[in-house]
Amino acid sequence: MLLSYVNTQLRDNYASLDEFCSSLDVSRADLEAKLSAAGFDYMPEINQFR
């Protein structure tokens, strides 16, 4: 569910993960760690987690 929400927000509303995290006052490191633990990594060239 988190992955779907984040990727949808990145696709529709934010140009980068930094912009997303800053806007929502979320730690980028914490978000990346949580999604990485589930097997997903951020790919800046497509602005999505895969």
C-alpha distance matrix in Angstrom:
0.0 3.8 5.4 5.2 6.3 8.7 10.1 10.7 12.4 14.3 15.4 16.5 17.7 18.4 20.8 19.6 17.3 20.1 20.4 16.7 17.1 20.5 19.6 17.0 19.2 16.6 18.1 17.5 18.6 16.3 13.2 14.6 15.6 12.2 10.7 14.2 14.2 11.4 13.7 12.7 15.4 15.9 18.4 20.4 22.4 19.6 17.6 14.3 12.6 13.7
3.8 0.0 3.8 5.5 5.2 6.1 8.5 9.9 10.6 12.1 14.1 15.4 15.9 16.0 18.3 16.7 14.0 16.6 17.1 13.5 13.5 17.0 16.5 13.9 15.8 13.0 14.3 13.7 15.0 12.7 9.5 11.2 12.5 9.4 8.1 11.9 12.4 10.3 12.6 11.1 13.1 13.3 16.2 17.8 20.3 17.8 15.4 12.4 10.6 12.5
5.4 3.8 0.0 3.8 5.5 5.3 6.0 8.4 9.9 10.5 12.0 14.1 15.1 14.9 16.7 15.1 12.7 15.9 16.6 13.3 13.9 17.5 17.3 15.4 17.3 14.5 15.3 13.7 14.9 13.5 9.9 10.4 12.2 9.8 7.1 10.4 11.7 9.3 10.5 8.3 10.3 10.5 13.0 15.0 17.2 14.6 12.5 9.2 7.2 8.9
5.2 5.5 3.8 0.0 3.8 5.6 5.3 6.0 8.5 9.9 10.5 12.0 13.7 14.4 16.5 15.8 14.1 17.4 17.4 14.0 15.4 18.8 17.8 16.1 18.7 16.4 17.9 16.4 18.2 16.8 13.1 13.9 15.9 13.5 10.9 14.1 15.4 12.7 13.6 11.4 13.3 13.0 14.7 16.4 18.0 14.8 13.1 9.9 9.2 10.6
6.3 5.2 5.5 3.8 0.0 3.8 5.6 5.2 6.1 8.6 9.9 10.6 11.4 12.4 15.1 14.5 12.7 15.6 15.1 11.4 12.8 15.9 14.6 12.7 15.6 13.7 15.8 14.9 17.2 15.7 12.1 13.7 16.0 13.6 11.8 15.3 16.7 14.6 16.0 13.5 14.8 13.8 15.8 16.8 18.8 15.8 13.3 10.9 10.8 13.1
8.7 6.1 5.3 5.6 3.8 0.0 3.8 5.5 5.2 6.1 8.5 10.0 10.2 10.0 12.3 11.1 9.0 12.1 12.0 8.5 9.8 13.2 12.5 11.1 13.6 11.5 13.1 11.6 14.1 13.2 9.5 10.7 13.6 11.9 9.9 13.2 15.2 13.7 14.6 11.6 12.1 10.6 12.7 13.3 15.7 13.2 10.2 8.1 8.1 11.2
10.1 8.5 6.0 5.3 5.6 3.8 0.0 3.8 5.4 5.0 6.0 8.5 9.9 9.8 11.4 10.7 9.6 13.2 13.1 10.3 12.3 15.5 14.8 14.2 16.8 14.8 16.0 13.9 16.2 15.9 12.1 12.3 15.4 14.0 11.2 13.9 16.3 14.4 14.4 11.1 11.4 9.7 10.8 11.7 13.3 10.2 8.0 5.5 6.5 9.1
10.7 9.9 8.4 6.0 5.2 5.5 3.8 0.0 3.8 5.5 5.1 6.0 8.1 9.4 11.8 12.2 11.8 15.0 13.9 11.0 13.7 16.4 14.8 14.3 17.5 16.1 18.1 16.4 19.1 18.6 14.9 15.7 18.7 17.0 14.5 17.4 19.7 17.5 17.9 14.7 15.2 13.4 14.2 14.5 15.7 12.3 10.3 8.6 10.2 12.5
12.4 10.6 9.9 8.5 6.1 5.2 5.4 3.8 0.0 3.8 5.4 5.2 5.3 6.5 9.6 10.0 9.6 12.3 10.7 7.7 10.6 12.9 11.1 10.9 14.2 13.4 15.7 14.3 17.5 17.2 13.7 14.9 18.2 16.9 14.9 17.9 20.3 18.7 19.3 16.0 15.9 13.5 14.6 14.1 15.8 13.0 10.1 9.5 11.3 14.4
14.3 12.1 10.5 9.9 8.6 6.1 5.0 5.5 3.8 0.0 3.8 5.7 5.7 4.8 6.7 6.7 7.0 10.1 9.0 6.9 10.1 12.4 11.5 12.0 14.8 13.7 15.3 13.1 16.2 16.6 13.2 13.6 17.2 16.6 14.3 16.7 19.6 18.4 18.3 14.7 13.8 10.9 11.3 10.5 12.1 9.6 6.4 6.7 9.3 12.5
15.4 14.1 12.0 10.5 9.9 8.5 6.0 5.1 5.4 3.8 0.0 3.8 6.1 6.6 7.8 9.1 10.3 13.4 12.1 10.5 13.8 15.9 14.7 15.4 18.4 17.5 19.0 16.8 19.7 20.1 16.6 16.7 20.2 19.4 16.7 19.0 21.9 20.2 19.7 16.1 15.5 12.8 12.3 11.6 12.1 8.9 7.1 7.4 10.6 13.0
16.5 15.4 14.1 12.0 10.6 10.0 8.5 6.0 5.2 5.7 3.8 0.0 3.8 6.4 8.7 10.9 12.2 14.7 12.4 10.8 14.4 15.9 13.9 14.8 18.2 17.9 20.1 18.4 21.7 21.9 18.4 19.2 22.6 21.6 19.3 21.9 24.6 22.8 22.8 19.4 18.9 16.1 15.9 14.9 15.4 12.5 10.5 11.0 14.0 16.5
17.7 15.9 15.1 13.7 11.4 10.2 9.9 8.1 5.3 5.7 6.1 3.8 0.0 3.8 7.0 9.2 10.6 12.3 9.4 8.1 11.9 12.7 10.5 11.9 15.3 15.6 17.9 16.6 20.1 20.5 17.3 18.5 22.0 21.3 19.5 22.1 24.8 23.6 23.8 20.3 19.4 16.3 16.5 14.9 16.0 13.7 11.0 12.2 15.0 18.1
18.4 16.0 14.9 14.4 12.4 10.0 9.8 9.4 6.5 4.8 6.6 6.4 3.8 0.0 3.8 5.5 7.3 8.8 6.2 5.7 9.5 10.4 9.1 11.1 13.8 13.8 15.6 13.8 17.4 18.3 15.4 16.1 19.8 19.7 18.0 20.2 23.2 22.5 22.4 18.7 17.3 13.9 14.0 11.9 13.4 11.8 8.7 10.6 13.4 16.8
20.8 18.3 16.7 16.5 15.1 12.3 11.4 11.8 9.6 6.7 7.8 8.7 7.0 3.8 0.0 3.8 7.2 8.5 6.7 7.9 11.2 11.8 11.5 13.9 15.9 15.8 16.9 14.5 17.8 19.4 16.7 16.6 20.4 20.9 18.9 20.5 23.9 23.4 22.7 19.0 16.9 13.2 12.5 9.6 10.7 9.9 7.2 10.3 13.5 16.6
19.6 16.7 15.1 15.8 14.5 11.1 10.7 12.2 10.0 6.7 9.1 10.9 9.2 5.5 3.8 0.0 3.8 5.3 5.3 6.4 8.8 10.0 10.8 12.7 14.1 13.4 13.8 11.0 14.1 16.0 13.5 13.1 16.9 17.8 16.1 17.4 20.8 20.7 20.0 16.3 13.9 10.2 10.1 7.3 9.6 9.4 6.0 8.8 11.3 14.7
17.3 14.0 12.7 14.1 12.7 9.0 9.6 11.8 9.6 7.0 10.3 12.2 10.6 7.3 7.2 3.8 0.0 3.8 5.4 5.0 6.1 8.5 9.8 10.7 11.8 10.3 10.4 7.5 10.6 12.2 9.8 9.6 13.3 14.2 12.8 14.2 17.5 17.6 17.3 13.9 11.6 8.3 9.5 7.8 11.1 10.7 7.0 8.3 9.6 13.3
20.1 16.6 15.9 17.4 15.6 12.1 13.2 15.0 12.3 10.1 13.4 14.7 12.3 8.8 8.5 5.3 3.8 0.0 3.8 5.4 5.2 6.0 8.4 10.0 10.1 9.4 9.2 6.9 10.2 12.4 10.9 11.1 14.5 15.8 15.2 16.4 19.5 20.2 20.1 16.9 14.4 11.2 12.4 10.2 13.5 13.8 10.3 12.0 13.2 16.8
20.4 17.1 16.6 17.4 15.1 12.0 13.1 13.9 10.7 9.0 12.1 12.4 9.4 6.2 6.7 5.3 5.4 3.8 0.0 3.8 5.6 5.2 6.0 8.7 9.7 10.2 11.3 9.8 13.4 15.0 13.1 14.0 17.4 18.1 17.4 19.2 22.1 22.4 22.5 19.1 17.0 13.7 14.6 12.1 14.8 14.5 10.9 12.9 14.8 18.5
16.7 13.5 13.3 14.0 11.4 8.5 10.3 11.0 7.7 6.9 10.5 10.8 8.1 5.7 7.9 6.4 5.0 5.4 3.8 0.0 3.8 5.5 5.3 6.3 8.4 8.1 10.0 8.8 12.6 13.2 10.8 12.2 15.6 15.6 14.8 17.2 19.8 19.7 20.3 17.0 15.6 12.6 14.1 12.5 15.4 14.3 10.5 11.4 12.9 16.7
17.1 13.5 13.9 15.4 12.8 9.8 12.3 13.7 10.6 10.1 13.8 14.4 11.9 9.5 11.2 8.8 6.1 5.2 5.6 3.8 0.0 3.8 5.5 5.3 5.7 4.7 6.3 5.8 9.6 10.1 8.5 10.5 13.4 13.6 13.7 15.9 18.3 18.8 19.7 16.8 15.3 12.8 15.1 13.8 17.2 16.6 12.8 13.3 13.8 17.5
20.5 17.0 17.5 18.8 15.9 13.2 15.5 16.4 12.9 12.4 15.9 15.9 12.7 10.4 11.8 10.0 8.5 6.0 5.2 5.5 3.8 0.0 3.8 5.5 5.0 6.4 8.0 8.4 11.9 12.8 11.9 13.8 16.5 17.1 17.4 19.4 21.8 22.5 23.4 20.4 18.7 16.0 17.8 15.9 19.1 18.9 15.1 16.3 17.2 21.0
19.6 16.5 17.3 17.8 14.6 12.5 14.8 14.8 11.1 11.5 14.7 13.9 10.5 9.1 11.5 10.8 9.8 8.4 6.0 5.3 5.5 3.8 0.0 3.8 5.7 7.9 10.6 11.2 14.8 15.1 13.6 15.9 18.7 18.6 18.7 21.2 23.4 23.6 24.6 21.6 20.4 17.6 19.3 17.4 20.3 19.4 15.7 16.7 17.9 21.7
17.0 13.9 15.4 16.1 12.7 11.1 14.2 14.3 10.9 12.0 15.4 14.8 11.9 11.1 13.9 12.7 10.7 10.0 8.7 6.3 5.3 5.5 3.8 0.0 3.8 5.4 9.0 10.3 13.7 13.0 11.5 14.5 16.9 16.2 16.7 19.5 21.2 21.4 22.9 20.3 19.6 17.3 19.6 18.5 21.6 20.4 16.6 16.7 17.3 21.0
19.2 15.8 17.3 18.7 15.6 13.6 16.8 17.5 14.2 14.8 18.4 18.2 15.3 13.8 15.9 14.1 11.8 10.1 9.7 8.4 5.7 5.0 5.7 3.8 0.0 3.8 6.7 9.1 12.0 11.5 11.1 14.1 16.0 15.8 17.0 19.5 21.0 21.8 23.4 21.0 20.1 18.0 20.6 19.4 22.8 22.2 18.4 18.6 18.8 22.5
16.6 13.0 14.5 16.4 13.7 11.5 14.8 16.1 13.4 13.7 17.5 17.9 15.6 13.8 15.8 13.4 10.3 9.4 10.2 8.1 4.7 6.4 7.9 5.4 3.8 0.0 3.8 6.1 8.8 7.8 7.4 10.5 12.2 12.0 13.4 15.7 17.2 18.1 19.8 17.6 16.8 15.2 18.1 17.5 21.1 20.4 16.7 16.4 15.9 19.5
18.1 14.3 15.3 17.9 15.8 13.1 16.0 18.1 15.7 15.3 19.0 20.1 17.9 15.6 16.9 13.8 10.4 9.2 11.3 10.0 6.3 8.0 10.6 9.0 6.7 3.8 0.0 3.8 5.4 5.2 6.2 8.6 9.9 10.7 12.4 14.0 15.5 17.1 18.5 16.6 15.3 14.0 17.1 16.7 20.5 20.4 16.8 16.6 15.7 19.0
17.5 13.7 13.7 16.4 14.9 11.6 13.9 16.4 14.3 13.1 16.8 18.4 16.6 13.8 14.5 11.0 7.5 6.9 9.8 8.8 5.8 8.4 11.2 10.3 9.1 6.1 3.8 0.0 3.8 5.5 5.1 6.0 8.4 9.9 10.6 11.8 14.1 15.6 16.2 13.9 12.1 10.5 13.5 13.0 16.8 16.9 13.6 13.4 12.6 15.9
18.6 15.0 14.9 18.2 17.2 14.1 16.2 19.1 17.5 16.2 19.7 21.7 20.1 17.4 17.8 14.1 10.6 10.2 13.4 12.6 9.6 11.9 14.8 13.7 12.0 8.8 5.4 3.8 0.0 3.8 5.5 5.2 6.0 8.6 10.0 10.2 12.1 14.4 15.0 13.4 11.7 11.1 14.3 14.5 18.3 18.7 15.8 15.2 13.6 16.3
16.3 12.7 13.5 16.8 15.7 13.2 15.9 18.6 17.2 16.6 20.1 21.9 20.5 18.3 19.4 16.0 12.2 12.4 15.0 13.2 10.1 12.8 15.1 13.0 11.5 7.8 5.2 5.5 3.8 0.0 3.8 5.5 5.1 6.1 8.6 9.7 10.6 12.7 14.3 13.1 12.5 12.5 16.1 16.8 20.5 20.3 17.3 16.1 14.0 16.7
13.2 9.5 9.9 13.1 12.1 9.5 12.1 14.9 13.7 13.2 16.6 18.4 17.3 15.4 16.7 13.5 9.8 10.9 13.1 10.8 8.5 11.9 13.6 11.5 11.1 7.4 6.2 5.1 5.5 3.8 0.0 3.8 5.4 5.2 6.3 8.4 10.0 11.1 12.5 10.7 10.3 10.0 13.6 14.5 18.0 17.3 14.2 12.7 10.7 13.6
14.6 11.2 10.4 13.9 13.7 10.7 12.3 15.7 14.9 13.6 16.7 19.2 18.5 16.1 16.6 13.1 9.6 11.1 14.0 12.2 10.5 13.8 15.9 14.5 14.1 10.5 8.6 6.0 5.2 5.5 3.8 0.0 3.8 5.5 5.2 5.8 8.4 9.9 10.3 8.3 7.1 7.2 10.9 12.2 15.7 15.5 12.9 11.3 8.9 11.4
15.6 12.5 12.2 15.9 16.0 13.6 15.4 18.7 18.2 17.2 20.2 22.6 22.0 19.8 20.4 16.9 13.3 14.5 17.4 15.6 13.4 16.5 18.7 16.9 16.0 12.2 9.9 8.4 6.0 5.1 5.4 3.8 0.0 3.8 5.5 5.0 6.1 8.7 9.7 9.2 8.9 10.2 13.9 15.6 19.0 18.9 16.5 14.7 11.8 13.5
12.2 9.4 9.8 13.5 13.6 11.9 14.0 17.0 16.9 16.6 19.4 21.6 21.3 19.7 20.9 17.8 14.2 15.8 18.1 15.6 13.6 17.1 18.6 16.2 15.8 12.0 10.7 9.9 8.6 6.1 5.2 5.5 3.8 0.0 3.8 5.5 5.3 6.7 9.1 8.8 9.8 11.4 15.1 17.1 20.3 19.4 17.0 14.6 11.5 13.1
10.7 8.1 7.1 10.9 11.8 9.9 11.2 14.5 14.9 14.3 16.7 19.3 19.5 18.0 18.9 16.1 12.8 15.2 17.4 14.8 13.7 17.4 18.7 16.7 17.0 13.4 12.4 10.6 10.0 8.6 6.3 5.2 5.5 3.8 0.0 3.8 5.4 5.1 6.5 5.3 6.8 8.6 12.2 14.6 17.5 16.3 14.2 11.4 8.0 9.4
14.2 11.9 10.4 14.1 15.3 13.2 13.9 17.4 17.9 16.7 19.0 21.9 22.1 20.2 20.5 17.4 14.2 16.4 19.2 17.2 15.9 19.4 21.2 19.5 19.5 15.7 14.0 11.8 10.2 9.7 8.4 5.8 5.0 5.5 3.8 0.0 3.8 5.2 4.9 4.7 5.5 8.4 11.7 14.5 17.2 16.7 15.2 12.6 9.1 9.5
14.2 12.4 11.7 15.4 16.7 15.2 16.3 19.7 20.3 19.6 21.9 24.6 24.8 23.2 23.9 20.8 17.5 19.5 22.1 19.8 18.3 21.8 23.4 21.2 21.0 17.2 15.5 14.1 12.1 10.6 10.0 8.4 6.1 5.3 5.4 3.8 0.0 3.8 5.4 7.3 9.1 12.1 15.4 18.3 21.0 20.3 18.7 15.9 12.3 12.3
11.4 10.3 9.3 12.7 14.6 13.7 14.4 17.5 18.7 18.4 20.2 22.8 23.6 22.5 23.4 20.7 17.6 20.2 22.4 19.7 18.8 22.5 23.6 21.4 21.8 18.1 17.1 15.6 14.4 12.7 11.1 9.9 8.7 6.7 5.1 5.2 3.8 0.0 3.8 5.9 9.1 12.1 15.1 18.2 20.5 19.2 17.9 14.6 10.9 10.4
13.7 12.6 10.5 13.6 16.0 14.6 14.4 17.9 19.3 18.3 19.7 22.8 23.8 22.4 22.7 20.0 17.3 20.1 22.5 20.3 19.7 23.4 24.6 22.9 23.4 19.8 18.5 16.2 15.0 14.3 12.5 10.3 9.7 9.1 6.5 4.9 5.4 3.8 0.0 3.8 6.8 10.4 12.8 16.3 18.2 17.1 16.5 13.3 9.6 8.1
12.7 11.1 8.3 11.4 13.5 11.6 11.1 14.7 16.0 14.7 16.1 19.4 20.3 18.7 19.0 16.3 13.9 16.9 19.1 17.0 16.8 20.4 21.6 20.3 21.0 17.6 16.6 13.9 13.4 13.1 10.7 8.3 9.2 8.8 5.3 4.7 7.3 5.9 3.8 0.0 3.8 6.9 9.4 12.7 14.8 13.6 12.7 9.5 5.8 5.0
15.4 13.1 10.3 13.3 14.8 12.1 11.4 15.2 15.9 13.8 15.5 18.9 19.4 17.3 16.9 13.9 11.6 14.4 17.0 15.6 15.3 18.7 20.4 19.6 20.1 16.8 15.3 12.1 11.7 12.5 10.3 7.1 8.9 9.8 6.8 5.5 9.1 9.1 6.8 3.8 0.0 3.8 6.4 9.6 11.9 11.5 10.6 8.3 5.2 5.6
15.9 13.3 10.5 13.0 13.8 10.6 9.7 13.4 13.5 10.9 12.8 16.1 16.3 13.9 13.2 10.2 8.3 11.2 13.7 12.6 12.8 16.0 17.6 17.3 18.0 15.2 14.0 10.5 11.1 12.5 10.0 7.2 10.2 11.4 8.6 8.4 12.1 12.1 10.4 6.9 3.8 0.0 3.8 6.2 9.0 8.8 7.2 5.8 4.2 6.5
18.4 16.2 13.0 14.7 15.8 12.7 10.8 14.2 14.6 11.3 12.3 15.9 16.5 14.0 12.5 10.1 9.5 12.4 14.6 14.1 15.1 17.8 19.3 19.6 20.6 18.1 17.1 13.5 14.3 16.1 13.6 10.9 13.9 15.1 12.2 11.7 15.4 15.1 12.8 9.4 6.4 3.8 0.0 3.8 5.6 5.8 5.8 5.6 5.8 7.0
20.4 17.8 15.0 16.4 16.8 13.3 11.7 14.5 14.1 10.5 11.6 14.9 14.9 11.9 9.6 7.3 7.8 10.2 12.1 12.5 13.8 15.9 17.4 18.5 19.4 17.5 16.7 13.0 14.5 16.8 14.5 12.2 15.6 17.1 14.6 14.5 18.3 18.2 16.3 12.7 9.6 6.2 3.8 0.0 3.8 5.4 4.5 6.7 8.5 10.5
22.4 20.3 17.2 18.0 18.8 15.7 13.3 15.7 15.8 12.1 12.1 15.4 16.0 13.4 10.7 9.6 11.1 13.5 14.8 15.4 17.2 19.1 20.3 21.6 22.8 21.1 20.5 16.8 18.3 20.5 18.0 15.7 19.0 20.3 17.5 17.2 21.0 20.5 18.2 14.8 11.9 9.0 5.6 3.8 0.0 3.8 5.7 8.1 10.4 11.4
19.6 17.8 14.6 14.8 15.8 13.2 10.2 12.3 13.0 9.6 8.9 12.5 13.7 11.8 9.9 9.4 10.7 13.8 14.5 14.3 16.6 18.9 19.4 20.4 22.2 20.4 20.4 16.9 18.7 20.3 17.3 15.5 18.9 19.4 16.3 16.7 20.3 19.2 17.1 13.6 11.5 8.8 5.8 5.4 3.8 0.0 3.8 5.5 8.5 9.5
17.6 15.4 12.5 13.1 13.3 10.2 8.0 10.3 10.1 6.4 7.1 10.5 11.0 8.7 7.2 6.0 7.0 10.3 10.9 10.5 12.8 15.1 15.7 16.6 18.4 16.7 16.8 13.6 15.8 17.3 14.2 12.9 16.5 17.0 14.2 15.2 18.7 17.9 16.5 12.7 10.6 7.2 5.8 4.5 5.7 3.8 0.0 3.8 7.2 9.7
14.3 12.4 9.2 9.9 10.9 8.1 5.5 8.6 9.5 6.7 7.4 11.0 12.2 10.6 10.3 8.8 8.3 12.0 12.9 11.4 13.3 16.3 16.7 16.7 18.6 16.4 16.6 13.4 15.2 16.1 12.7 11.3 14.7 14.6 11.4 12.6 15.9 14.6 13.3 9.5 8.3 5.8 5.6 6.7 8.1 5.5 3.8 0.0 3.8 6.4
12.6 10.6 7.2 9.2 10.8 8.1 6.5 10.2 11.3 9.3 10.6 14.0 15.0 13.4 13.5 11.3 9.6 13.2 14.8 12.9 13.8 17.2 17.9 17.3 18.8 15.9 15.7 12.6 13.6 14.0 10.7 8.9 11.8 11.5 8.0 9.1 12.3 10.9 9.6 5.8 5.2 4.2 5.8 8.5 10.4 8.5 7.2 3.8 0.0 3.8
13.7 12.5 8.9 10.6 13.1 11.2 9.1 12.5 14.4 12.5 13.0 16.5 18.1 16.8 16.6 14.7 13.3 16.8 18.5 16.7 17.5 21.0 21.7 21.0 22.5 19.5 19.0 15.9 16.3 16.7 13.6 11.4 13.5 13.1 9.4 9.5 12.3 10.4 8.1 5.0 5.6 6.5 7.0 10.5 11.4 9.5 9.7 6.4 3.8 0.0
